[in-house]
Structures are given as structure tokens and as C-alpha cells.
Amino acid sequence: MSNPGGAFEADQRPFGGAPGDPGASLNALIQQAKRLTLAPNVQKDEPVTRDEGIKTSAFSGGPPAGESALGRRGAPARGCPSRGPPGAPGVRRKRLFASHASLSRAGSCGPGTRKTNQDACRVVEGWGPQEDALWVSVLDGHGPSGHLVSAFVNQRLPRLVGESWRPQGDLQKALSAGFLAANQELKRGNIDILCSGTTCVVCVLRERTLYVANVGDSRAILGRGPSPEGPWTAVPLTTDHKPELETERQRIVAAGGRIAPLQEEDGSPCGPLRVWLRTDDVPGLAMSRSLGDTLASNVGVVAQPEVGTFSVGEGDRCLLLASDGVWEFLSNEEALKTVKPFVLKGDPAGGCSALVNKARKKWEEEDGAIDDITALLVVF
């Protein structure tokens, strides 16, 4: 995918991303990062409310009279003028999609524990200057304040991108500018982002063009099949930003970072490659791009999204976005196969439920602990 934002630059500020302490020394921040890294995000087992554990949304058909397309769940992003398509004020183009739904479930760190759901997702119909686009996004927070970071970006990003985009403007550049603006707002805000951040994958559907932007390892795929009943292909729309990718590795190493896995007590490697300071075992981020993560941003982890465009054809059946709670143990093809029967029935909510449940089962079988899992499905 293209990168309209140009060359990447590491955060050139001092290591001073901690709120209220912009002049803190590097050693003090490293010690703070070590304390944050060791702090558990686990609670004793308690009844989980719907808001804490499971978040759902669904839409099919047009909105009730007098309500936005999101009904009582939300409204199109502010800051976007209310105008119809050129030459037809107040008249919307024919919608390409039929329905959409999402499901987000909190993970657990083992028997008798639960954790805060750090995932977030959003759907905005009638988004953009001409109110003719569909915005969908999935975010996956990490670190002690990850849930706050993902919630903040989830709320602000549609407006920030909208403010950078005009009817005749370049939406790819607007997406890039919006991500960077959100990152700057995080730095100026009061959320501790020293060792906390979020992934973000955004898809904007306008007419038959799909604009995609992402940082991190949340993922989007397109389900494509010339025949509804025949085989479908999972078309990847994003690349997971991992430090082992050569271009990502080069940037991180050039910025003074170190890439290595965790180590067991006997020195053997454990788990995925992570980003560390050159001489200290922090922050240990398992991705090469994110929003937030002040400490990691000083060693080459960037908030610059990878942006691209794709054409949506007659054989394209669905759009699936999900956090890495889905992708950790399921391939693109397995995920698409899971939602396919529900896409054929026009039941995106059923597809999200089946996919999230399958992913949770795989976590239980493979790991014991369960990550937060979020799926968002758009049926064309």
C-alpha cells in the first residue's frame, strides 16, 4: 500500500512523555516504564456487566424517521458539513452495503480473573464532507492505560480526519494527517502514554472505493467470491506492523532501538519479537507502529499509518475488521470461512458472534489466557 505521508521520523522530543513531568530524566522514565510494565491489569473474578465484557452493535436497512443511521448509539462525526452530493443537495447516493454489526468481548488472564476490555470499534454512516461515506474502525489498546488510549482515538479520529478532508481533497492524505493529529493530541493530553498505546485500522467506503489506513496489528480483509456459493478468497487490505518486517526493523535500529523476544530464565527466547531500548528491557512493544507509546516512539515506533485504496467489485461480499484477538490463532481464510454462511444470510451479527466465539475457543485451547476480541463485519 502507498505511504502518502512521506518519510518516517521518530519522536524528536526528549524522553518526556509522562504527563506533568516533561523534563524528567531518561533514567527516571526508564524506571517508571519498568514499574508500569510490571503492573498487572487483572481483577478478581466478578460478574461482568454487558458494558464491561461484551459490546455489540448492529444495523440493517435504513434508520427510523428522525434518527441518524446509528440511531441512539451515535451520530455522524462532528466537524463535517451537512451537504448532499454535488448537484443533488440533501440526496444520498445509493448505499453499497446492506448491513453491518460488531461484537467486542473482554479477555481474561486465567481462571478466576477478568480484565478491562482495551479494544474499541466504531461505525459512522454518512461520514465526510458530503455525508456519503461509511467509516468503520477497530482499535486494540495495550499497556496500563491502553483502554483510555483506544477510547480517546476511537472518539476523536473520525472528526480529525474529516477536518483534514474536503470534497475535492485527497482522502489518503487526510487519513494520514488525522492519525498524526490524534497522536499529537494524545501527547498533549492527560493520559499516561509512556508505555500505553493502541493499534488502529480504519476503512472508509465511498461509492466503490475503499480507503484503508492502519497502524499496528489489527487487520482488515475483503471477502471476495464471483459466486455466492462457490469458493471465496480472503483479500488482505492491511499489513501487520511487526518489528521483524525488514523496513520496520531498519527504521527501529537506525533510531537506536533493539529488537528481540522476551527471554526465559534460562535465556531461551519466548514469544514474538519486541521493541526495546538499546540498553534497557523496556518497553517491549510487540509492534512497530502505534498511536501513543511515547517511550517506544523515541526508538523508531511511529504513528504514521500505512494507507491504500481498493476497488470494491461485484464479486466482493463482505468487509471484516478485527483485533489481533481474532488473528492470533485464526488465518484470514479461517475467519472468512467462519463468517461466510452468515454473510449469505445477511446476518452480520451472527457472523461476528460465531467468529468471536471461535477465536475465544482457540485461545482457551492454545494459551489458557484470552485476549480481548473484537470483530466488525460489513455485508455488501
Helices and strands as residue ranges (DSSP letters): H 26-38, E 43-44, H 50-53, E 54-60, G 71-73, E 99-105, E 113-114, E 119-127, E 133-142, H 146-164, H 171-188, E 197-198, E 200-206, E 209-215, E 219-224, E 233-236, H 246-254, E 257-263, E 269-277, E 283-285, E 291-292, H 294-297, E 306-311, E 316-322, H 324-327, H 332-344, H 348-366, E 373-379
